[in-house]
Amino acid sequence: MDKRTFLTWADRNARRIGVKKELVIKAFEKDMTTQTGADTPFEIPDTMHVNMRYSYGGQSRFFREILENKRIMGTRCNQCDKVFCPPRAHCPHCYEKTAWTELKGTGRVLSYTTVYFATSSYIKQVPYIVAYIKLDGTDTAILSNVEMKDIKRARVGMQVKVVFRGQRDGRITDIYFKET
Ligand SMILES: [Zn+2]
């Protein structure tokens, strides 16, 4: 595709999918100007809007308690007493059914990373901390954001507590953690 045809093509596709022309040019410049053979894989920009319902299944109560009651729930194995958060309907060690138990929402950072590249929902927050947090009274770790004024202060072993967002809509991002 020659340069002029490419620019026309980019303009038309940008309008069609509702993004800036420059984005299409940037994403396809090299590909579209080097692909010449009729059998070369041909890629075009597109967008997908999907309306869907996602079922939390056996973990539903965990999300419902956060949404409606600002409570963090785990599950406890009826046989070995291990406590899971994120909750599990059955113990992975004994295969026994578990029972719901309320947690305090405090814990420690087991491991963390600093995120510099994010999806569009979080692009304004970079850089930020994502951590595996072992909540007090549990035997597993939950993955969540730790919001800090100074991310350089993040460390393994740091004590954190859950924060419930003012506007919650039944997603794991309804909560985050902060230093205590
Ligand atoms: Zn068990």
Residues whose N, C-alpha, C, O or C-beta is under 5 A from the ligand:
A	BS01	ZN	C77 Q79 C80 D81 C91 H93 C94
